[in-house]
C-alpha cells in the first residue's frame, strides 16, 4: 500500500534527516564504523542506544524518479562493528511507503488485470513498484575509475534500455552489490546479495548486463492469471489495498476465492522466497514512518565468498556507492561521488 505524505511534510522530513547528520558534525565522504561491545538490535531501528557511538555522514542523492517529484533526497548513514559483524543504519526522506509492486486489480466488469506504469517501455516502472536501496562495493578495489566517479564508473546510458545498463570495464573487475527490495526481500529480513561484473548487455543472452546474483535464490517468482483470475491468494483473504500484503510468502498461499473481492481491490502478483547460502549474507529490518525510510543491516565482516567485499583489514579504506529508489524499478537517486568506509579502533 502506498502511504503518501504531502509535499510540505516530505520537505520537513528531508530537512529532519539532513539536520540529524549535520547537527552531529559530519558532512564528509568517509563513514567511520565505531567499535561497540554490544551490537544494535536490527528491529529497534535508529532508537537503539548503540547508535549514539557512531558519527553519521549526510549524502545528497539525485537523478532519480519520484521523491516528491524532485528525484532527489538526502541520506544519513551510520556504521558500527562488534565481534565479527558489521552494522549499518540507513535513513532518508521518502514521501511514500511504496509496496504496490505490479498488483492484480479487479475491474468493474469482474475481470482482473495487472497494473503497470503506462509510460513503461521496458523494465522502467515508476508507478507500481517498491522502495529499494543499494550499495556497491568494489571488491579488492578492482573497479577502474571508482575513486574518481563512484558507482558512475559502472553506469552506461542507453544501450537498449530506457535507463541504461550497469557493468564494469574489464574482466576481473567485480563490485559487491547489496540490494534491499522493499516488497521482495525485506519482508523476510534479507538484503539481496548480488554483484556486478564486466558482462555487456545483450537482449537475449544477458538482458541484465553485469548485474547478477550470488548463489542462493531466487528471491521471488511471478504469478500468472489463470482463466483470467489469480491462481492463489494470501491466507487472510484480504485485499492488499485494504490491510493485506502485496506479496505472498511461498508456502502460505491458498486457492484464490474471487467472491472475497470487489471492483478496485488489489492482490499480490508474486511469491517471495527465503534467500539461502551466499545470497543470504545480509540481514535487514526496514520500516517507513513520517516520511522517512529507516533500515538497519548486519553482515559478517568476512564472509569468505569471492563475490563479496571482505572487510578483513580494519586499517583499510573501503570505497562504496549508495543509491535509493522511490517506487522506481531502475531510476535511482544516487550519490555521484565515491564514499569510503573505515573502522575506528
Phi and psi restraints in degrees (value plus and minus 20) as a CYANA .aco file:
   2 UNK   PHI    -112.7   -72.7
   2 UNK   PSI      80.4   120.4
   3 UNK   PHI    -104.5   -64.5
   3 UNK   PSI     107.5   147.5
   4 UNK   PHI    -137.7   -97.7
   4 UNK   PSI     129.4   169.4
   5 UNK   PHI    -127.5   -87.5
   5 UNK   PSI     135.3   175.3
   6 UNK   PHI     -89.2   -49.2
   6 UNK   PSI     143.7   183.7
   7 UNK   PHI     -79.7   -39.7
   7 UNK   PSI     -58.5   -18.5
   8 UNK   PHI     -85.6   -45.6
   8 UNK   PSI     -64.0   -24.0
   9 UNK   PHI     -84.7   -44.7
   9 UNK   PSI     -57.8   -17.8
  10 UNK   PHI     -84.0   -44.0
  10 UNK   PSI     -62.7   -22.7
  11 UNK   PHI     -81.8   -41.8
  11 UNK   PSI     -60.0   -20.0
  12 UNK   PHI     -86.5   -46.5
  12 UNK   PSI     -58.6   -18.6
  13 UNK   PHI     -85.3   -45.3
  13 UNK   PSI     -61.7   -21.7
  14 UNK   PHI     -82.1   -42.1
  14 UNK   PSI     -62.2   -22.2
  15 UNK   PHI     -83.6   -43.6
  15 UNK   PSI     -58.6   -18.6
  16 UNK   PHI     -84.4   -44.4
  16 UNK   PSI     -61.7   -21.7
  17 UNK   PHI     -84.8   -44.8
  17 UNK   PSI     -65.1   -25.1
  18 UNK   PHI     -85.4   -45.4
  18 UNK   PSI     -61.3   -21.3
  19 UNK   PHI     -86.5   -46.5
  19 UNK   PSI     -54.0   -14.0
  20 UNK   PHI     -77.4   -37.4
  20 UNK   PSI     -64.6   -24.6
  21 UNK   PHI     -94.7   -54.7
  21 UNK   PSI     -65.6   -25.6
  22 UNK   PHI     -85.7   -45.7
  22 UNK   PSI     -52.4   -12.4
  23 UNK   PHI     -86.0   -46.0
  23 UNK   PSI     -44.3    -4.3
  24 UNK   PHI    -119.4   -79.4
  24 UNK   PSI     -10.8    29.2
  25 UNK   PHI      63.6   103.6
  25 UNK   PSI      10.4    50.4
  26 UNK   PHI    -156.3  -116.3
  26 UNK   PSI      92.3   132.3
  27 UNK   PHI    -151.4  -111.4
  27 UNK   PSI      62.1   102.1
  28 UNK   PHI    -163.9  -123.9
  28 UNK   PSI     151.9   191.9
  29 UNK   PHI    -118.2   -78.2
  29 UNK   PSI     -12.9    27.1
  30 UNK   PHI    -136.8   -96.8
  30 UNK   PSI     100.7   140.7
  31 UNK   PHI    -116.4   -76.4
  31 UNK   PSI     103.0   143.0
  32 UNK   PHI    -122.9   -82.9
  32 UNK   PSI     100.5   140.5
  33 UNK   PHI    -102.2   -62.2
  33 UNK   PSI      99.7   139.7
  34 UNK   PHI    -103.8   -63.8
  34 UNK   PSI     125.2   165.2
  35 UNK   PHI    -108.2   -68.2
  35 UNK   PSI     109.7   149.7
  36 UNK   PHI    -151.1  -111.1
  36 UNK   PSI     129.9   169.9
  37 UNK   PHI     -97.2   -57.2
  37 UNK   PSI     -57.3   -17.3
  38 UNK   PHI    -131.8   -91.8
  38 UNK   PSI      97.3   137.3
  39 UNK   PHI     -91.0   -51.0
  39 UNK   PSI     137.9   177.9
  40 UNK   PHI     -95.5   -55.5
  40 UNK   PSI     134.7   174.7
  41 UNK   PHI    -100.5   -60.5
  41 UNK   PSI     112.0   152.0
  42 UNK   PHI     -83.7   -43.7
  42 UNK   PSI     -60.6   -20.6
  43 UNK   PHI     -96.6   -56.6
  43 UNK   PSI     -32.9     7.1
  44 UNK   PHI     -98.3   -58.3
  44 UNK   PSI     -30.4     9.6
  45 UNK   PHI      43.2    83.2
  45 UNK   PSI    -161.0  -121.0
  46 UNK   PHI     -97.5   -57.5
  46 UNK   PSI     -26.6    13.4
  47 UNK   PHI    -103.8   -63.8
  47 UNK   PSI     -32.2     7.8
  48 UNK   PHI     -82.1   -42.1
  48 UNK   PSI     114.2   154.2
  49 UNK   PHI     -80.9   -40.9
  49 UNK   PSI     -44.3    -4.3
  50 UNK   PHI     -79.0   -39.0
  50 UNK   PSI     -49.9    -9.9
  51 UNK   PHI     -90.3   -50.3
  51 UNK   PSI     -34.5     5.5
  52 UNK   PHI     -87.6   -47.6
  52 UNK   PSI     -35.9     4.1
  53 UNK   PHI    -102.0   -62.0
  53 UNK   PSI     -33.4     6.6
  54 UNK   PHI    -126.8   -86.8
  54 UNK   PSI     117.7   157.7
  55 UNK   PHI    -110.0   -70.0
  55 UNK   PSI     110.9   150.9
  56 UNK   PHI    -103.4   -63.4
  56 UNK   PSI     139.9   179.9
  57 UNK   PHI    -139.3   -99.3
  57 UNK   PSI     126.5   166.5
  58 UNK   PHI    -130.4   -90.4
  58 UNK   PSI     106.4   146.4
  59 UNK   PHI    -147.4  -107.4
  59 UNK   PSI     117.2   157.2
  60 UNK   PHI    -104.8   -64.8
  60 UNK   PSI     119.2   159.2
  61 UNK   PHI    -143.0  -103.0
  61 UNK   PSI     112.5   152.5
  62 UNK   PHI    -169.4  -129.4
  62 UNK   PSI     152.6   192.6
  63 UNK   PHI      66.7   106.7
  63 UNK   PSI      -8.5    31.5
  64 UNK   PHI    -121.7   -81.7
  64 UNK   PSI    -181.7  -141.7
  65 UNK   PHI    -132.1   -92.1
  65 UNK   PSI     138.4   178.4
  66 UNK   PHI      44.2    84.2
  66 UNK   PSI    -147.8  -107.8
  67 UNK   PHI      29.8    69.8
  67 UNK   PSI      34.7    74.7
  68 UNK   PHI      49.1    89.1
  68 UNK   PSI       3.0    43.0
  69 UNK   PHI      66.5   106.5
  69 UNK   PSI     -24.0    16.0
  70 UNK   PHI    -115.5   -75.5
  70 UNK   PSI     -42.4    -2.4
  71 UNK   PHI      49.7    89.7
  71 UNK   PSI      -5.1    34.9
  72 UNK   PHI    -163.2  -123.2
  72 UNK   PSI     136.9   176.9
  73 UNK   PHI    -179.5  -139.5
  73 UNK   PSI    -199.3  -159.3
  74 UNK   PHI    -144.7  -104.7
  74 UNK   PSI     112.6   152.6
  75 UNK   PHI    -130.8   -90.8
  75 UNK   PSI     126.2   166.2
  76 UNK   PHI    -136.5   -96.5
  76 UNK   PSI     109.1   149.1
  77 UNK   PHI    -140.3  -100.3
  77 UNK   PSI     122.2   162.2
  78 UNK   PHI    -153.4  -113.4
  78 UNK   PSI     137.4   177.4
  79 UNK   PHI    -164.3  -124.3
  79 UNK   PSI     124.7   164.7
  80 UNK   PHI    -157.5  -117.5
  80 UNK   PSI     138.2   178.2
  81 UNK   PHI    -159.4  -119.4
  81 UNK   PSI     127.3   167.3
  82 UNK   PHI    -170.4  -130.4
  82 UNK   PSI     106.2   146.2
  83 UNK   PHI      40.7    80.7
  83 UNK   PSI    -145.3  -105.3
  84 UNK   PHI    -123.2   -83.2
  84 UNK   PSI       0.2    40.2
  85 UNK   PHI    -140.4  -100.4
  85 UNK   PSI     124.2   164.2
  86 UNK   PHI    -124.4   -84.4
  86 UNK   PSI     121.3   161.3
  87 UNK   PHI    -148.7  -108.7
  87 UNK   PSI     120.5   160.5
  88 UNK   PHI    -154.8  -114.8
  88 UNK   PSI     121.4   161.4
  89 UNK   PHI    -131.5   -91.5
  89 UNK   PSI     105.1   145.1
  90 UNK   PHI    -140.8  -100.8
  90 UNK   PSI     106.9   146.9
  91 UNK   PHI    -158.8  -118.8
  91 UNK   PSI     117.4   157.4
  92 UNK   PHI    -176.2  -136.2
  92 UNK   PSI     134.6   174.6
  93 UNK   PHI     -92.4   -52.4
  93 UNK   PSI     110.0   150.0
  94 UNK   PHI    -166.6  -126.6
  94 UNK   PSI      97.6   137.6
  95 UNK   PHI     -94.4   -54.4
  95 UNK   PSI     -31.2     8.8
  96 UNK   PHI    -151.2  -111.2
  96 UNK   PSI     120.8   160.8
  97 UNK   PHI    -111.3   -71.3
  97 UNK   PSI      75.3   115.3
  98 UNK   PHI    -118.6   -78.6
  98 UNK   PSI      93.7   133.7
  99 UNK   PHI    -148.4  -108.4
  99 UNK   PSI     -23.9    16.1
 100 UNK   PHI    -100.5   -60.5
 100 UNK   PSI      42.5    82.5
 101 UNK   PHI    -104.0   -64.0
 101 UNK   PSI      82.4   122.4
 102 UNK   PHI      29.1    69.1
 102 UNK   PSI      29.8    69.8
 103 UNK   PHI     -94.5   -54.5
 103 UNK   PSI     142.7   182.7
 104 UNK   PHI    -102.9   -62.9
 104 UNK   PSI     117.9   157.9
 105 UNK   PHI    -145.9  -105.9
 105 UNK   PSI     114.8   154.8
 106 UNK   PHI     -98.7   -58.7
 106 UNK   PSI     110.7   150.7
 107 UNK   PHI    -111.2   -71.2
 107 UNK   PSI     149.7   189.7
 108 UNK   PHI     -81.7   -41.7
 108 UNK   PSI     -48.4    -8.4
 109 UNK   PHI    -108.8   -68.8
 109 UNK   PSI     -15.2    24.8
 110 UNK   PHI      72.9   112.9
 110 UNK   PSI     -27.9    12.1
 111 UNK   PHI    -100.0   -60.0
 111 UNK   PSI     150.5   190.5
 112 UNK   PHI    -142.9  -102.9
 112 UNK   PSI     124.8   164.8
 113 UNK   PHI    -161.9  -121.9
 113 UNK   PSI     136.1   176.1
 114 UNK   PHI    -109.2   -69.2
 114 UNK   PSI     107.3   147.3
 115 UNK   PHI     -97.5   -57.5
 115 UNK   PSI     117.5   157.5
 116 UNK   PHI    -169.9  -129.9
 116 UNK   PSI     131.4   171.4
 117 UNK   PHI     -80.8   -40.8
 117 UNK   PSI      98.7   138.7
 118 UNK   PHI     -84.0   -44.0
 118 UNK   PSI     -39.4     0.6
 119 UNK   PHI    -110.5   -70.5
 119 UNK   PSI     -21.9    18.1
 120 UNK   PHI     -90.5   -50.5
 120 UNK   PSI      97.6   137.6
 121 UNK   PHI    -125.8   -85.8
 121 UNK   PSI      -0.9    39.1
 122 UNK   PHI     109.3   149.3
 122 UNK   PSI      81.5   121.5
 123 UNK   PHI      46.0    86.0
 123 UNK   PSI      10.5    50.5
 124 UNK   PHI    -161.5  -121.5
 124 UNK   PSI      28.5    68.5
 125 UNK   PHI    -100.1   -60.1
 125 UNK   PSI     106.3   146.3
 126 UNK   PHI    -143.2  -103.2
 126 UNK   PSI      -1.7    38.3
 127 UNK   PHI    -142.9  -102.9
 127 UNK   PSI     -71.8   -31.8
 128 UNK   PHI    -131.0   -91.0
 128 UNK   PSI      54.3    94.3
 129 UNK   PHI    -162.0  -122.0
 129 UNK   PSI    -182.6  -142.6
 130 UNK   PHI    -144.1  -104.1
 130 UNK   PSI     141.1   181.1
 131 UNK   PHI     -98.2   -58.2
 131 UNK   PSI     121.8   161.8
 132 UNK   PHI    -165.8  -125.8
 132 UNK   PSI     143.9   183.9
 133 UNK   PHI    -166.1  -126.1
 133 UNK   PSI     144.2   184.2
 134 UNK   PHI    -171.0  -131.0
 134 UNK   PSI     122.4   162.4
 135 UNK   PHI    -129.6   -89.6
 135 UNK   PSI     126.3   166.3
 136 UNK   PHI    -142.7  -102.7
 136 UNK   PSI     109.5   149.5
 137 UNK   PHI    -146.8  -106.8
 137 UNK   PSI      85.6   125.6
 138 UNK   PHI     -76.6   -36.6
 138 UNK   PSI     108.6   148.6
 139 UNK   PHI    -102.6   -62.6
 139 UNK   PSI     104.3   144.3
 140 UNK   PHI      36.5    76.5
 140 UNK   PSI      14.4    54.4
 141 UNK   PHI      32.3    72.3
 141 UNK   PSI      15.8    55.8
 142 UNK   PHI    -103.9   -63.9
 142 UNK   PSI     -33.5     6.5
 143 UNK   PHI    -108.1   -68.1
 143 UNK   PSI      91.2   131.2
 144 UNK   PHI     -82.1   -42.1
 144 UNK   PSI     112.9   152.9
 145 UNK   PHI      67.9   107.9
 145 UNK   PSI     -25.6    14.4
 146 UNK   PHI     -84.9   -44.9
 146 UNK   PSI     -57.7   -17.7
 147 UNK   PHI     -87.0   -47.0
 147 UNK   PSI     -38.1     1.9
 148 UNK   PHI    -119.9   -79.9
 148 UNK   PSI     -58.6   -18.6
 149 UNK   PHI    -131.9   -91.9
 149 UNK   PSI     -26.8    13.2
 150 UNK   PHI      43.3    83.3
 150 UNK   PSI    -168.6  -128.6
 151 UNK   PHI     -90.1   -50.1
 151 UNK   PSI     -28.9    11.1
 152 UNK   PHI     -81.3   -41.3
 152 UNK   PSI     -38.5     1.5
 153 UNK   PHI     -85.3   -45.3
 153 UNK   PSI     -37.2     2.8
 154 UNK   PHI    -130.4   -90.4
 154 UNK   PSI     -18.3    21.7
 155 UNK   PHI    -117.2   -77.2
 155 UNK   PSI     113.1   153.1
 156 UNK   PHI    -154.0  -114.0
 156 UNK   PSI      93.6   133.6
 157 UNK   PHI     -95.5   -55.5
 157 UNK   PSI     136.0   176.0
 158 UNK   PHI      50.6    90.6
 158 UNK   PSI    -150.0  -110.0
 159 UNK   PHI      36.9    76.9
 159 UNK   PSI      23.2    63.2
 160 UNK   PHI      65.7   105.7
 160 UNK   PSI     -16.1    23.9
 161 UNK   PHI    -147.1  -107.1
 161 UNK   PSI     124.6   164.6
 162 UNK   PHI     -79.6   -39.6
 162 UNK   PSI     -49.3    -9.3
 163 UNK   PHI    -144.7  -104.7
 163 UNK   PSI      -5.3    34.7
 164 UNK   PHI      65.8   105.8
 164 UNK   PSI    -188.8  -148.8
 165 UNK   PHI    -151.2  -111.2
 165 UNK   PSI     144.7   184.7
 166 UNK   PHI    -143.8  -103.8
 166 UNK   PSI     104.4   144.4
 167 UNK   PHI    -184.8  -144.8
 167 UNK   PSI     141.0   181.0
 168 UNK   PHI    -110.4   -70.4
 168 UNK   PSI     150.3   190.3
 169 UNK   PHI     -93.9   -53.9
 169 UNK   PSI     -58.4   -18.4
 170 UNK   PHI    -161.9  -121.9
 170 UNK   PSI     139.0   179.0
 171 UNK   PHI     -77.6   -37.6
 171 UNK   PSI     117.4   157.4
 172 UNK   PHI      76.2   116.2
 172 UNK   PSI     -34.5     5.5
 173 UNK   PHI    -109.3   -69.3
 173 UNK   PSI      94.2   134.2
 174 UNK   PHI    -152.1  -112.1
 174 UNK   PSI     118.6   158.6
 175 UNK   PHI    -140.8  -100.8
 175 UNK   PSI     109.6   149.6
 176 UNK   PHI     -93.8   -53.8
 176 UNK   PSI     111.7   151.7
 177 UNK   PHI    -140.6  -100.6
 177 UNK   PSI     103.6   143.6
 178 UNK   PHI    -124.3   -84.3
 178 UNK   PSI      92.2   132.2
 179 UNK   PHI    -141.0  -101.0
 179 UNK   PSI      79.6   119.6
 180 UNK   PHI    -102.7   -62.7
 180 UNK   PSI     103.3   143.3
 181 UNK   PHI    -134.9   -94.9
 181 UNK   PSI      93.8   133.8
 182 UNK   PHI     -80.9   -40.9
 182 UNK   PSI     -50.5   -10.5
 183 UNK   PHI    -126.6   -86.6
 183 UNK   PSI     -33.9     6.1
 184 UNK   PHI    -129.3   -89.3
 184 UNK   PSI     -53.7   -13.7
 185 UNK   PHI    -137.1   -97.1
 185 UNK   PSI     -57.9   -17.9
 186 UNK   PHI     -80.7   -40.7
 186 UNK   PSI     -56.8   -16.8
 187 UNK   PHI     -79.5   -39.5
 187 UNK   PSI     -45.7    -5.7
 188 UNK   PHI    -122.5   -82.5
 188 UNK   PSI      -6.5    33.5
 189 UNK   PHI      59.8    99.8
 189 UNK   PSI       3.8    43.8
 190 UNK   PHI    -141.7  -101.7
 190 UNK   PSI     128.4   168.4
 191 UNK   PHI    -119.6   -79.6
 191 UNK   PSI     116.6   156.6
 192 UNK   PHI     -92.9   -52.9
 192 UNK   PSI      97.4   137.4
 193 UNK   PHI    -106.9   -66.9
 193 UNK   PSI      90.3   130.3
 194 UNK   PHI    -148.0  -108.0
 194 UNK   PSI    -192.8  -152.8
 195 UNK   PHI    -176.2  -136.2
 195 UNK   PSI     146.2   186.2
 196 UNK   PHI    -147.7  -107.7
 196 UNK   PSI     109.4   149.4
 197 UNK   PHI    -141.9  -101.9
 197 UNK   PSI    -180.3  -140.3
 198 UNK   PHI    -109.9   -69.9
 198 UNK   PSI     -15.0    25.0
 199 UNK   PHI     -81.8   -41.8
 199 UNK   PSI     108.0   148.0
 200 UNK   PHI    -104.5   -64.5
 200 UNK   PSI     139.2   179.2
 201 UNK   PHI     -89.1   -49.1
 201 UNK   PSI     113.3   153.3
 202 UNK   PHI    -163.7  -123.7
 202 UNK   PSI     104.9   144.9
 203 UNK   PHI     -74.7   -34.7
 203 UNK   PSI     -53.0   -13.0
 204 UNK   PHI    -121.0   -81.0
 204 UNK   PSI     -68.4   -28.4
 205 UNK   PHI     -98.9   -58.9
 205 UNK   PSI     -56.3   -16.3
 206 UNK   PHI    -167.6  -127.6
 206 UNK   PSI      50.9    90.9
 207 UNK   PHI     -84.1   -44.1
 207 UNK   PSI     -42.3    -2.3
 208 UNK   PHI    -116.8   -76.8
 208 UNK   PSI     -11.8    28.2
 209 UNK   PHI      32.1    72.1
 209 UNK   PSI    -144.0  -104.0
 210 UNK   PHI    -102.5   -62.5
 210 UNK   PSI     -28.3    11.7
 211 UNK   PHI     -96.2   -56.2
 211 UNK   PSI     100.3   140.3
 212 UNK   PHI    -160.6  -120.6
 212 UNK   PSI     149.0   189.0
 213 UNK   PHI    -135.4   -95.4
 213 UNK   PSI     123.0   163.0
 214 UNK   PHI     -81.8   -41.8
 214 UNK   PSI     137.5   177.5
 215 UNK   PHI     -82.0   -42.0
 215 UNK   PSI     122.1   162.1
 216 UNK   PHI     106.9   146.9
 216 UNK   PSI       0.4    40.4
 217 UNK   PHI    -130.2   -90.2
 217 UNK   PSI    -186.2  -146.2
 218 UNK   PHI    -104.7   -64.7
 218 UNK   PSI     148.3   188.3
 219 UNK   PHI    -109.7   -69.7
 219 UNK   PSI     -39.6     0.4
 220 UNK   PHI    -177.4  -137.4
 220 UNK   PSI     145.9   185.9
 221 UNK   PHI    -165.8  -125.8
 221 UNK   PSI     120.6   160.6
 222 UNK   PHI     -97.4   -57.4
 222 UNK   PSI     133.8   173.8
 223 UNK   PHI    -134.1   -94.1
 223 UNK   PSI     117.5   157.5
 224 UNK   PHI    -122.2   -82.2
 224 UNK   PSI     137.6   177.6
 225 UNK   PHI     -92.9   -52.9
 225 UNK   PSI     115.0   155.0
 226 UNK   PHI    -140.6  -100.6
 226 UNK   PSI      98.6   138.6
 227 UNK   PHI      43.2    83.2
 227 UNK   PSI       8.8    48.8
 228 UNK   PHI      63.6   103.6
 228 UNK   PSI     -16.0    24.0
 229 UNK   PHI    -154.2  -114.2
 229 UNK   PSI     135.8   175.8
 230 UNK   PHI     -80.7   -40.7
 230 UNK   PSI     125.2   165.2
 231 UNK   PHI     -99.6   -59.6
 231 UNK   PSI     -48.9    -8.9
 232 UNK   PHI    -158.0  -118.0
 232 UNK   PSI     145.6   185.6
 233 UNK   PHI    -167.8  -127.8
 233 UNK   PSI     149.7   189.7
 234 UNK   PHI     -88.4   -48.4
 234 UNK   PSI     132.4   172.4
 235 UNK   PHI     -79.0   -39.0
 235 UNK   PSI     -52.5   -12.5
 236 UNK   PHI     -94.0   -54.0
 236 UNK   PSI     -32.1     7.9
 237 UNK   PHI      48.3    88.3
 237 UNK   PSI      -5.8    34.2
 238 UNK   PHI    -109.3   -69.3
 238 UNK   PSI     124.3   164.3
 239 UNK   PHI     -87.5   -47.5
 239 UNK   PSI     124.7   164.7
 240 UNK   PHI     -83.8   -43.8
 240 UNK   PSI     -51.1   -11.1
 241 UNK   PHI    -111.5   -71.5
 241 UNK   PSI      -4.9    35.1
 242 UNK   PHI    -160.7  -120.7
 242 UNK   PSI      27.5    67.5
 243 UNK   PHI      78.1   118.1
 243 UNK   PSI     -24.2    15.8
 244 UNK   PHI    -112.0   -72.0
 244 UNK   PSI    -181.7  -141.7
 245 UNK   PHI    -142.7  -102.7
 245 UNK   PSI     136.0   176.0
 246 UNK   PHI    -110.3   -70.3
 246 UNK   PSI      -5.6    34.4
 247 UNK   PHI    -162.9  -122.9
 247 UNK   PSI     142.3   182.3
 248 UNK   PHI    -143.7  -103.7
 248 UNK   PSI     103.4   143.4
 249 UNK   PHI     -89.0   -49.0
 249 UNK   PSI     103.4   143.4
 250 UNK   PHI     -77.2   -37.2
 250 UNK   PSI     110.5   150.5
 251 UNK   PHI      81.1   121.1
 251 UNK   PSI     -32.8     7.2
 252 UNK   PHI    -131.6   -91.6
 252 UNK   PSI      -2.2    37.8
 253 UNK   PHI    -109.5   -69.5
 253 UNK   PSI     135.9   175.9
 254 UNK   PHI    -150.5  -110.5
 254 UNK   PSI     145.1   185.1
 255 UNK   PHI     -80.2   -40.2
 255 UNK   PSI     118.7   158.7
 256 UNK   PHI     -86.4   -46.4
 256 UNK   PSI     116.4   156.4
 257 UNK   PHI    -141.6  -101.6
 257 UNK   PSI      80.4   120.4
 258 UNK   PHI     -83.8   -43.8
 258 UNK   PSI     -44.5    -4.5
 259 UNK   PHI     -89.2   -49.2
 259 UNK   PSI     -34.1     5.9
 260 UNK   PHI    -102.7   -62.7
 260 UNK   PSI     -25.3    14.7
 261 UNK   PHI    -144.9  -104.9
 261 UNK   PSI     126.3   166.3
 262 UNK   PHI    -133.3   -93.3
 262 UNK   PSI     149.1   189.1
 263 UNK   PHI     -76.4   -36.4
 263 UNK   PSI     114.5   154.5
 264 UNK   PHI      76.6   116.6
 264 UNK   PSI     -36.7     3.3
 265 UNK   PHI     -89.3   -49.3
 265 UNK   PSI     126.5   166.5
 266 UNK   PHI    -141.0  -101.0
 266 UNK   PSI     124.8   164.8
 267 UNK   PHI    -156.3  -116.3
 267 UNK   PSI     143.8   183.8
 268 UNK   PHI     -84.0   -44.0
 268 UNK   PSI     125.1   165.1
 269 UNK   PHI    -134.7   -94.7
 269 UNK   PSI     -10.3    29.7
 270 UNK   PHI    -172.2  -132.2
 270 UNK   PSI     136.7   176.7
 271 UNK   PHI    -119.0   -79.0
 271 UNK   PSI     128.5   168.5
 272 UNK   PHI    -133.3   -93.3
 272 UNK   PSI     126.7   166.7
 273 UNK   PHI    -143.2  -103.2
 273 UNK   PSI     125.3   165.3
 274 UNK   PHI     -84.1   -44.1
 274 UNK   PSI     115.5   155.5
 275 UNK   PHI     -96.8   -56.8
 275 UNK   PSI     136.5   176.5
 276 UNK   PHI    -154.6  -114.6
 276 UNK   PSI     144.7   184.7
 277 UNK   PHI      32.4    72.4
 277 UNK   PSI    -154.5  -114.5
 278 UNK   PHI     -80.9   -40.9
 278 UNK   PSI     -49.8    -9.8
 279 UNK   PHI     -99.2   -59.2
 279 UNK   PSI     -30.4     9.6
 280 UNK   PHI    -127.4   -87.4
 280 UNK   PSI       3.2    43.2
 281 UNK   PHI     -87.8   -47.8
 281 UNK   PSI     -45.3    -5.3
 282 UNK   PHI    -131.7   -91.7
 282 UNK   PSI     101.8   141.8
 283 UNK   PHI    -120.4   -80.4
 283 UNK   PSI     132.0   172.0
 284 UNK   PHI    -172.2  -132.2
 284 UNK   PSI     130.2   170.2
 285 UNK   PHI    -146.4  -106.4
 285 UNK   PSI     104.9   144.9
 286 UNK   PHI    -148.1  -108.1
 286 UNK   PSI     119.1   159.1
 287 UNK   PHI    -169.3  -129.3
 287 UNK   PSI     135.4   175.4
 288 UNK   PHI    -138.7   -98.7
 288 UNK   PSI     117.7   157.7
 289 UNK   PHI    -185.1  -145.1
 289 UNK   PSI     117.1   157.1
 290 UNK   PHI      34.0    74.0
 290 UNK   PSI      17.2    57.2
 291 UNK   PHI      60.6   100.6
 291 UNK   PSI      -6.7    33.3
 292 UNK   PHI    -150.1  -110.1
 292 UNK   PSI     110.3   150.3
 293 UNK   PHI    -114.5   -74.5
 293 UNK   PSI     107.8   147.8
 294 UNK   PHI    -142.1  -102.1
 294 UNK   PSI     109.0   149.0
 295 UNK   PHI    -151.0  -111.0
 295 UNK   PSI     123.4   163.4
 296 UNK   PHI    -144.5  -104.5
 296 UNK   PSI     106.3   146.3
 297 UNK   PHI    -138.7   -98.7
 297 UNK   PSI     139.4   179.4
 298 UNK   PHI    -159.0  -119.0
 298 UNK   PSI     125.7   165.7
 299 UNK   PHI    -176.6  -136.6
 299 UNK   PSI     127.4   167.4
 300 UNK   PHI     -81.9   -41.9
 300 UNK   PSI     122.3   162.3
 301 UNK   PHI     -78.7   -38.7
 301 UNK   PSI     -59.8   -19.8
 302 UNK   PHI    -147.0  -107.0
 302 UNK   PSI      94.7   134.7
 303 UNK   PHI    -117.3   -77.3
 303 UNK   PSI     -43.2    -3.2
 304 UNK   PHI      65.7   105.7
 304 UNK   PSI     -24.3    15.7
 305 UNK   PHI    -105.3   -65.3
 305 UNK   PSI     118.7   158.7
 306 UNK   PHI     -89.9   -49.9
 306 UNK   PSI     -32.7     7.3
 307 UNK   PHI    -116.2   -76.2
 307 UNK   PSI     -16.6    23.4
 308 UNK   PHI    -137.7   -97.7
 308 UNK   PSI     128.0   168.0
 309 UNK   PHI     -89.6   -49.6
 309 UNK   PSI     117.8   157.8
 310 UNK   PHI    -131.2   -91.2
 310 UNK   PSI      98.0   138.0
 311 UNK   PHI    -109.5   -69.5
 311 UNK   PSI      40.5    80.5
 312 UNK   PHI    -107.8   -67.8
 312 UNK   PSI     -41.6    -1.6
 313 UNK   PHI    -132.3   -92.3
 313 UNK   PSI      83.8   123.8
 314 UNK   PHI     -95.3   -55.3
 314 UNK   PSI     -21.1    18.9
 315 UNK   PHI    -116.5   -76.5
 315 UNK   PSI     -24.4    15.6
 316 UNK   PHI    -106.9   -66.9
 316 UNK   PSI     148.3   188.3
 317 UNK   PHI    -136.9   -96.9
 317 UNK   PSI     101.3   141.3
 318 UNK   PHI    -127.2   -87.2
 318 UNK   PSI      95.1   135.1
 319 UNK   PHI     -94.1   -54.1
 319 UNK   PSI     128.1   168.1
 320 UNK   PHI    -175.1  -135.1
 320 UNK   PSI     145.7   185.7
 321 UNK   PHI    -147.1  -107.1
 321 UNK   PSI     138.5   178.5
 322 UNK   PHI    -161.0  -121.0
 322 UNK   PSI     122.3   162.3
 323 UNK   PHI    -165.1  -125.1
 323 UNK   PSI     133.6   173.6
 324 UNK   PHI    -149.1  -109.1
 324 UNK   PSI     124.1   164.1
 325 UNK   PHI    -139.6   -99.6
 325 UNK   PSI     101.8   141.8
 326 UNK   PHI    -121.9   -81.9
 326 UNK   PSI      81.8   121.8
 327 UNK   PHI      32.5    72.5
 327 UNK   PSI      22.6    62.6
 328 UNK   PHI    -157.1  -117.1
 328 UNK   PSI     117.2   157.2
 329 UNK   PHI     -91.3   -51.3
 329 UNK   PSI     -67.0   -27.0
 330 UNK   PHI    -153.2  -113.2
 330 UNK   PSI     -40.0     0.0
 331 UNK   PHI    -100.6   -60.6
 331 UNK   PSI      61.8   101.8
 332 UNK   PHI    -109.1   -69.1
 332 UNK   PSI     129.0   169.0
 333 UNK   PHI    -107.8   -67.8
 333 UNK   PSI     107.9   147.9
 334 UNK   PHI    -149.0  -109.0
 334 UNK   PSI     133.8   173.8
 335 UNK   PHI    -110.1   -70.1
 335 UNK   PSI     101.1   141.1
 336 UNK   PHI    -105.5   -65.5
 336 UNK   PSI     -20.8    19.2
 337 UNK   PHI    -134.9   -94.9
 337 UNK   PSI     137.2   177.2
 338 UNK   PHI     -87.9   -47.9
 338 UNK   PSI     126.5   166.5
 339 UNK   PHI    -137.3   -97.3
 339 UNK   PSI     143.1   183.1
 340 UNK   PHI    -158.9  -118.9
 340 UNK   PSI     123.7   163.7
 341 UNK   PHI    -131.5   -91.5
 341 UNK   PSI     110.8   150.8
 342 UNK   PHI    -148.3  -108.3
 342 UNK   PSI     150.1   190.1
 343 UNK   PHI    -141.3  -101.3
 343 UNK   PSI     104.5   144.5
 344 UNK   PHI     -96.5   -56.5
 344 UNK   PSI     130.4   170.4
